[in-house]
Each structure stands twice: as C-alpha cells, then as structure tokens.
Amino acid sequence: MSLQKILIVEDDKHISKLVKYNLEKAGFACEVRITGEDALDVLDTEDIDLVILDIMLPKMDGLEVCKNIKQDKVLSSIPVIMLTAKGEEVDRIVGFELGADDYVVKPFSPRELVLRVRAVLTRGKSKEVIKEILAFEALKLDIPRCRVTVGKKEIKLTAMEFKLLATLLQKKGRVQSREQLLDDVWNLDANVTTRTIDTHVKRLRQKLGDMGRIIETVRGYGYRLIEESEEV
C-alpha cells in the first residue's frame, strides 16, 4: 500500500521543513509548495489525502485556496488543516466557514500537528460511503457482482481490467499516474511494468467500444476518467 500523501502549502522554508520532517517521520509522504496557485496545480494532477495550508501566502492567500478546494466537486472531499499565525476567533470562524477541517495556530507542537493530521484522516474515513454501483453515462459497474454494462449490453472484463476501471471511476476527473495505478490495481507486483498498464488500458478501451473515449491519456503522466461536464 502507498503512503498517505500530505500537501504542505507554506512559504516559510523553516516551518515547511519542520512539518515535512515530522510528518515523514510519522509515516506520511509529503509534497511542499509555497504558493496557492502551485498547490491547486498539484491537487489537479496528484492524489492528495490531506492539505496543510498556511493563510499568509503570496498572491492567493490560504483562505482563497481553501475556498477553491471546497467549491470544487472533485477536490472538496480532501480535508484541509489551516496552519497560521492568525489565532483570533474571527480568523478561525472564517476558516471553518470556508470548509476547513481543523485549525492549528503557530507556534505549534509538531507532535500535536501529527496527531491532528491522523485524527482528521481517521474522521474522514469514518464518513466515507463505499459505493457498490459506479456509473458514468451509459456505463455501469456493479462491484459486488463484478458486472459491467454499457446500456443493456454486458461487457466481459478480466479481473485486472475490472479493477482498473473501478479505480478510474472512483477517482473520476483526477489524473492517476502509472505508478499510482501500479500500486492501486496491481499492488506493486514486481512482475508488472508501466507498459502492462498501457496494454490493459488499450484493451479496456476496445472492450468498452464508444465508451472507451472516457478514459483519457495524460501524456507523460498517466490516465484519468473525464468528467461528465467535459465535451468529447
């Protein structure tokens, strides 16, 4: 299993280094960005489990970044912990009103921050509803019955093709790198290479027929399932 990934958005290098060190020591993977714009770019292309977000950022501040995350239908489920020197009640209220999941005031205890990260991630998992039926336009995937249909036609898939399609449907709109798919679908099987992933995607598209168009190649990175709102 891959490590849960935390995005740290902090323009103070000393603080970001401290946070990154303690989170990695606690068993998390971390990405660091210093601007809100860069943070949103990362969220559009990588699978992030939680964001630690400073308010006082250059150009786009943390509150605006939080607002963008929570108003995005793809990103809104990602928990956000605000990390800031602003400790007044009004600042905390604004952060929570925008959808922040927790609020840590500087100076802070690294150990407390790690505990808060774990608590927020655990709280998020307890709220998750595991969908047994995944649908996209005419495509329907029934997980308990391992059955895929396009309209009224049943599509016969191998176990790995089924798991690949389910993974893309569950993360609709978010780019999945070949490495992420290798982990999620094949569980880092040493006998599987990224070329195998490309072959499975090609076969999956062929079996889905016209619906194969919904699996988009992101050149040099991986694949994603398009969103309904996009023109094809």
C-alpha positions as CSV (number, residue, x, y, z in Angstrom):
1,M,0.0,0.0,0.0
2,S,1.2,3.5,-0.8
3,L,1.7,6.1,2.0
4,Q,-0.9,8.7,2.5
5,K,0.2,11.9,0.9
6,I,0.1,15.3,2.6
7,L,0.4,18.6,0.7
8,I,2.1,21.3,2.7
9,V,1.4,24.8,1.5
10,E,3.8,27.1,3.4
11,D,6.1,29.9,2.2
12,D,8.3,29.8,5.3
13,K,11.0,27.3,4.5
14,H,11.9,26.6,8.1
15,I,8.3,25.8,9.0
16,S,7.6,23.7,5.9
17,K,10.9,21.8,6.5
18,L,9.8,21.2,10.2
19,V,6.4,20.0,9.2
20,K,7.6,17.8,6.4
21,Y,10.3,16.2,8.6
22,N,7.8,15.3,11.4
23,L,5.1,14.0,9.0
24,E,7.5,11.8,7.1
25,K,8.9,10.5,10.4
26,A,5.3,9.6,11.3
27,G,4.9,7.6,8.1
28,F,3.4,10.0,5.6
29,A,4.6,11.1,2.2
30,C,4.8,14.9,1.7
31,E,4.7,17.5,-1.1
32,V,5.7,21.1,-0.4
33,R,4.5,24.2,-2.3
34,I,5.0,27.8,-1.4
35,T,2.1,29.4,-3.4
36,G,-1.6,28.8,-3.6
37,E,-1.5,28.6,-7.3
38,D,1.1,25.8,-7.2
39,A,-0.9,24.0,-4.6
40,L,-4.0,23.9,-6.8
41,D,-1.9,22.6,-9.7
42,V,-0.7,19.7,-7.5
43,L,-4.3,18.9,-6.4
44,D,-5.3,18.8,-10.1
45,T,-2.7,16.3,-11.0
46,E,-1.8,14.2,-7.9
47,D,-3.7,12.1,-5.4
48,I,-3.5,14.1,-2.2
49,D,-5.1,12.8,1.0
50,L,-4.8,16.0,3.1
51,V,-3.7,19.6,2.8
52,I,-1.9,21.6,5.5
53,L,-2.5,25.2,4.4
54,D,-0.9,28.5,5.7
55,I,-3.2,31.5,5.5
56,M,-0.5,34.2,4.8
57,L,0.7,33.2,1.3
58,P,2.0,35.4,-1.5
59,K,-0.6,36.4,-4.1
60,M,-3.5,33.9,-3.4
61,D,-3.9,33.6,0.3
62,G,-4.8,30.4,2.1
63,L,-8.4,31.2,2.7
64,E,-8.9,31.7,-1.1
65,V,-7.1,28.4,-1.7
66,C,-9.4,26.6,0.8
67,K,-12.4,28.2,-0.8
68,N,-11.2,26.9,-4.2
69,I,-10.7,23.4,-2.9
70,K,-14.0,23.1,-1.1
71,Q,-16.1,24.5,-4.0
72,D,-14.5,22.1,-6.5
73,K,-16.7,18.9,-6.9
74,V,-13.6,16.7,-7.4
75,L,-11.4,18.2,-4.6
76,S,-14.0,19.1,-2.0
77,S,-13.6,15.8,-0.1
78,I,-9.9,16.4,0.6
79,P,-9.5,17.6,4.3
80,V,-7.8,20.9,5.0
81,I,-5.9,21.9,8.1
82,M,-5.2,25.6,8.4
83,L,-1.8,26.4,9.8
84,T,-1.3,30.0,10.6
85,A,-0.1,32.7,13.0
86,K,-3.6,34.2,13.0
87,G,-5.2,32.9,16.1
88,E,-8.1,35.3,16.6
89,E,-11.5,33.8,16.9
90,V,-12.8,35.6,13.8
91,D,-10.0,34.1,11.7
92,R,-10.8,30.6,12.8
93,I,-14.5,31.1,12.1
94,V,-13.8,32.3,8.6
95,G,-11.6,29.3,8.0
96,F,-14.3,26.8,9.3
97,E,-17.0,28.6,7.3
98,L,-14.9,28.0,4.1
99,G,-14.8,24.3,4.9
100,A,-11.5,23.9,6.8
101,D,-11.5,20.7,8.8
102,D,-9.1,21.9,11.6
103,Y,-7.1,24.9,12.6
104,V,-3.6,24.9,14.1
105,V,-2.1,28.2,15.4
106,K,1.7,29.0,15.2
107,P,3.8,28.4,17.2
108,F,2.7,24.8,17.3
109,S,3.8,21.4,18.6
110,P,4.9,19.2,15.7
111,R,3.7,16.2,17.7
112,E,0.3,17.8,18.1
113,L,0.1,18.6,14.4
114,V,0.8,14.9,13.5
115,L,-1.9,13.8,15.9
116,R,-4.4,16.3,14.4
117,V,-3.5,15.1,10.9
118,R,-4.2,11.5,11.9
119,A,-7.4,12.5,13.6
120,V,-8.7,14.3,10.6
121,L,-7.8,11.5,8.2
122,T,-9.5,8.9,10.5
123,R,-12.6,11.1,10.8
124,G,-12.7,11.4,7.0
125,K,-12.6,7.6,6.6
126,S,-15.4,7.1,9.0
127,K,-17.6,9.3,6.9
128,E,-16.8,7.6,3.6
129,V,-19.6,5.7,1.9
130,I,-18.3,2.9,-0.2
131,K,-20.3,2.8,-3.4
132,E,-21.2,-0.6,-4.7
133,I,-22.6,0.7,-8.0
134,L,-20.4,3.1,-10.1
135,A,-22.0,4.8,-13.1
136,F,-20.9,7.1,-15.9
137,E,-23.3,8.0,-18.7
138,A,-24.3,4.6,-20.2
139,L,-21.6,2.7,-18.3
140,K,-22.5,0.9,-15.1
141,L,-20.1,-1.1,-12.9
142,D,-21.6,-3.4,-10.2
143,I,-18.8,-4.1,-7.8
144,P,-20.5,-6.9,-5.7
145,R,-21.5,-8.8,-8.8
146,C,-18.3,-8.0,-10.8
147,R,-20.5,-6.9,-13.7
148,V,-20.0,-4.2,-16.2
149,T,-22.7,-3.0,-18.7
150,V,-22.9,-0.3,-21.3
151,G,-26.6,0.3,-21.8
152,K,-28.1,-3.1,-21.8
153,K,-25.0,-4.9,-23.1
154,E,-22.8,-6.7,-20.7
155,I,-19.0,-6.2,-21.1
156,K,-16.8,-9.2,-20.2
157,L,-13.6,-7.9,-18.5
158,T,-10.7,-9.7,-16.8
159,A,-10.2,-9.2,-13.1
160,M,-7.5,-6.6,-13.6
161,E,-9.5,-4.7,-16.3
162,F,-12.4,-4.6,-13.9
163,K,-10.3,-3.3,-11.0
164,L,-8.6,-0.8,-13.3
165,L,-12.0,0.6,-14.5
166,A,-13.3,0.7,-10.9
167,T,-10.2,2.7,-9.8
168,L,-10.6,5.2,-12.6
169,L,-14.4,5.6,-11.9
170,Q,-13.8,6.1,-8.1
171,K,-11.3,8.8,-8.9
172,K,-13.2,10.4,-11.8
173,G,-11.6,13.6,-13.1
174,R,-8.4,13.1,-11.2
175,V,-5.2,12.1,-13.1
176,Q,-3.8,8.8,-12.0
177,S,-0.1,8.3,-12.6
178,R,1.1,4.9,-13.9
179,E,2.9,4.4,-10.6
180,Q,-0.4,5.1,-8.7
181,L,-2.3,2.6,-10.8
182,L,0.5,0.1,-10.4
183,D,0.1,0.4,-6.7
184,D,-3.8,0.6,-6.5
185,V,-4.5,-2.1,-9.1
186,W,-1.6,-4.4,-9.1
187,N,-0.3,-3.8,-5.6
188,L,3.2,-3.1,-6.8
189,D,3.6,-6.6,-8.3
190,A,7.3,-6.9,-9.2
191,N,6.3,-8.7,-12.4
192,V,4.2,-5.8,-13.7
193,T,5.6,-2.8,-15.5
194,T,4.1,0.5,-16.6
195,R,3.9,-1.0,-20.1
196,T,1.5,-3.6,-18.8
197,I,-0.8,-0.8,-17.6
198,D,-0.8,0.8,-21.1
199,T,-1.7,-2.6,-22.6
200,H,-4.6,-3.0,-20.1
201,V,-5.9,0.5,-20.8
202,K,-5.8,-0.2,-24.6
203,R,-7.7,-3.5,-24.2
204,L,-10.2,-1.9,-21.8
205,R,-10.9,0.9,-24.3
206,Q,-11.5,-1.6,-27.0
207,K,-13.9,-3.7,-24.9
208,L,-15.9,-0.6,-23.9
209,G,-16.4,0.4,-27.5
210,D,-17.7,4.0,-27.9
211,M,-17.4,4.4,-24.1
212,G,-13.7,3.9,-24.3
213,R,-13.4,7.6,-25.1
214,I,-14.0,8.5,-21.4
215,I,-10.5,7.2,-20.5
216,E,-8.1,10.0,-21.3
217,T,-4.4,9.7,-21.7
218,V,-2.4,12.4,-19.9
219,R,0.8,12.4,-21.9
220,G,3.9,11.7,-19.9
221,Y,2.0,11.0,-16.7
222,G,-0.9,8.6,-16.8
223,Y,-4.7,8.3,-17.2
224,R,-7.9,9.8,-16.0
225,L,-11.6,9.3,-16.4
226,I,-13.1,12.5,-17.9
227,E,-15.9,14.4,-16.1
228,E,-19.4,14.5,-17.5
229,S,-19.2,18.2,-18.0
230,E,-16.4,17.9,-20.4
231,E,-17.0,17.8,-24.2
232,V,-15.7,14.8,-26.0
